[in-house]
């Protein structure tokens, strides 16, 4: 029987970051996972999908090459090569992750972990024990079992990596980040795309102006956007379901331990990531929203330091960036204008369009804007960017907000010229 200080069930961003940090702090650590290390993010989500989206970006450049004085003829698309490229990106990072596990002297047990008591789990035919556990098993897609799709093939994001060709037509149900990204992807390669969202706007959690802007761009791209609509009677070649997730927590013996849950199979935890069982913690998607890899990683680090006796700073969830990697990109932190109005919070709006930014004009990427919501003390309450490089630019604003700095700190810094990031400085100058 193997005995550990800490066993982490789940090898995604929350799990492996917790494992690395705990090992660095002197704990004897094991990771248990019945899939490849890296979780959904590395193997089926964040990394391989961004590889796919890069191909879509290249296709967009080819289609607009005339505007750069370059004529491209007879373009041939090898979809299997596109998929293989994304697989290679995943494999390269997976090798690096396995190396880090060995470097930190962490044991990896490949298999499904099931609790027999609060200190013991079985993995395949082995029994392993630990003083403390962290559950980081992630999430799985919600299903729509009663959907009327006629002869269409129903798929989920993971299934795209098994496809051999671009579908002639595809309906995407759910216009959150994943649905919007794949709508952009398939549209770039010529699919007839319909994007359906039950809420009144695509990207319903984003600022209203941002959602409206993306919808306008998508309609210009000939994507059929249907909001406030329930999907039914679909005849397209493929139907991609992207309507949210639920906690991946079943079959582990957790209910037998008396572990408490919140909703949709999400595990209930306190502010320290601890469950109602004193030696069991949980992090990442399995505890609920926001379902983001970088949130899982932050929670893994936080819980590891907490259970090792340190006093880490609690995570400021209102300052965590949300990113959508479509074209245009979308990135945001904090409150929306609508939320601030609803809560009677006083604020000022600073807004500028990329068409006024030198770098954007120079490279032909003027679509979009920056919108920053500033409180009465010069603090950033929220920031919303739609356009090229939005997902990279949001980090600056996240640092400012997380550390309770003010826009004066931005005024006192010098941004390089010409860059997209100086648009942040240019936007806030309106309030100086």
Secondary structure, 3 states (H helix, E strand, C coil): CEEEEEEEECCCHHHHHHHHHHHHCCCCEEEEECCCCCHHHHHCCHHHHHHHHHHHHHHHHHHCHHHHCCCCCCCCCCHHHHHHHHHHHHHHHHHHHHHHHHHCCCEEEECCEEEEECCEEEECCEEEEEEEEEECCCEEECCCCCCCCCCCEEECHHHHHHCCCCCCEEEEECCCHHHHHHHHHHHHCCCEEEEEECCCCCCCCCCHHHHHHHHHHHHHCCCEEEECCCCCCCCCCEEEECCCEEECCCCCCHHHHCCCECCCCCECCCCCCECCCCCEEECHHHHCCCCCHHHHHHHHHHHHHHHCCCCCCCCCHHHCCEEECCCCCEEEEECCHHHHHHCCCCCEEEEEEHHHCHHHHHHCCCCEEEEEEECCCCEEEEEEEEECCHHHHHHHHHHHHHCCCEHHHHHCCCCCCCCCCHHHHHHHHHHC
